[in-house]
Amino acid sequence: MDYVIEMLDIRKEFPGIVANDNITLQLKKGEIHALLGENGAGKSTLMNVLFGLYQPEKGEIKVRGEKVKITSPNVANDLGIGMVHQHFMLVDTFTVTENIVLGNEPNVLGTVVDMKRAERQVQEISDRYGLKVDPKAKIADISVGMQQRVEILKTLYRGAEILIFDEPTAVLTPQEIKELIQIFRTLIAEGKSIILITHKLKEIIEVCDRVTVIRKGVGIDTLDVEGTTPTQLASLMVGREVTFKTDKTEATPKHNVLEISKLNVKDSRGVTAVKDLDLTVRAGEIVGIAGVDGNGQSELIEAITGLRKVSSGSIKLNDQDLSSYKTRKITEAGVGHIPQDRHKHGLVLDFPIGDNMVLQTYYHKPYSKYSLMNNKEINKQAKKLIQEFDVRTPSENTPARALSGGNQQKAIIGREVDRDPDLLIAAQPTRGLDVGAIEFIHKRLIEQRDNGKAVLLVSFELEEIINVSDRIAVIYDGNIIEIVDPKTTTEQELGLLMAGSKNKAGETENV
């Protein structure tokens, strides 16, 4: 059997943890090979070894049958290996072309960058693979899904024949996921080979040829995808049976906790993104917001949490108007916030995970004493939350940056839920998480509801919105255009509403 990549008995250690324990992964030419495992199982570490970001303690790597030593990403690029990281590595103020050619610019007479030529090359690659990217657009002005395409273009521009995708659909809408899968198929038809790190079992079944499962740093099995089921893969991944359907009793909502009336909020460009929006969330219910990214969800959440100024209208929590409050005052009024971007708004990445777990309460007793941090109490609280929320970390003193994305998310959720807020805002709470962690987090959200709390869930995952919500508010062009019942709606109906259409008596009409 000819393999384009062979990672044989790879062992990678960090202080206090074995991330990869003698794992073998072999990639055939022209296949899409899934790498499946829980958060913290060692998937990204293994791929960072292949891409030259880490050096293994043991094992060997072969590329097209030749043994190689990949000491840096530049060496990986030279071998035809490209990686699209989960958190994009783009310069916001640069154009698409400037980002793609950075470090590998075509020039005139060895000194002047030939930007016209670069734009032509980028356009040619974009057209060839159906990426539909504007070479002149600024990164700050394009969607997350389009930014990911820029990352793909970067690898193709450098001549990659083997592409590694780390959780590529974690930040995409359902439509963007369909388009990305089509891009994968185009790449394979062109003779490329793909390694896909993902938690999404449906995607593995739909698009992959084989799958390697790893659990807690150990290789469990490599299987042909044909003939397997999501249930089998989930059991292999977490080592137990996983429930895909969220178990919950009927909600018994009571008084209004959150009341939003005629709310208007502008985006970063000064354009009104939330328009005369009305919404209520009651104690003892989960209200899900469904919508295509860019329809005002982010601005709405930022307005409720004090991260963005309200233009007009009111936001009331238990009859208290929060619309002019600063973020800390809103937090202390009883609002918990699981932000959609855990790196930007959820964590201080260079702080220990223990310190991150008291970011909202560090100035209160017992975490602060005589205006000094009480590290003993902080560590005690961190250990409690680490255990309760299954945050996999060597210790509470480990920098947040060193944890996997899923464990970072579990730490944030633990911090916010532990504060017992009256309103818990959960924005993309399971983004990038494995099925076991998703199951755990859904149970926690439902627990909050059953404890009489109000929960506002914002998610691009329609399955999550339908499974977890008691009511679904569909947002389009900055306004709530419909409230639907999750027990009777379908993903198709939600998709139509999210596109700005209503299906009445079989007819589709623009709202």
Buried (B, 14 or more C-beta within 10 A) or exposed (E): EEBBBBBBBBBBBEEEBBBBBBBEBBBBBBBBBBBBBBBBBBBBBBBBBBBBBBEBEEBEBBBBEEEBEBEEBEBBBBBBBBBBBBBBEBEEEBBBBBBBBEEEBEEEEEEEBBBEBBBBBBBEBBEEBEBEBBBEBBBEEBBBBBBBBBBBBBBBBBEBBBBBBBBBBBBBBBBBBEBBBEBBEBBBEEEBBBBBBBBBBEBBBEBBBBBBBBBBBBBBEBBEBEEBEBEEBBBBBBEEEBEEEBEBEEBEBEEBBBBBBEBBBBBEEEEBBBBBBEBBBBBBBBBBBBBBBBBBBBBBBBBBBBBBEBBEBBBBBBEEEBBEBEBEEBBBBBBBBBBBBBBEBBBEBEBBBBBBBBBBBBEEEEBBEEEEBBBEBBBBBBBBBBEEBBBBBEBBEBBBEBBBBBBBBBBBBBBBBBBEBBBBBBBBBBBBBBBBBBBBBBBBBBEBBEEBBBBBBBBBBBBBBBBBBBBBBBBBBBBBBBEBEBEEBEBEBBBBBBBBBBEEEEEEEEE
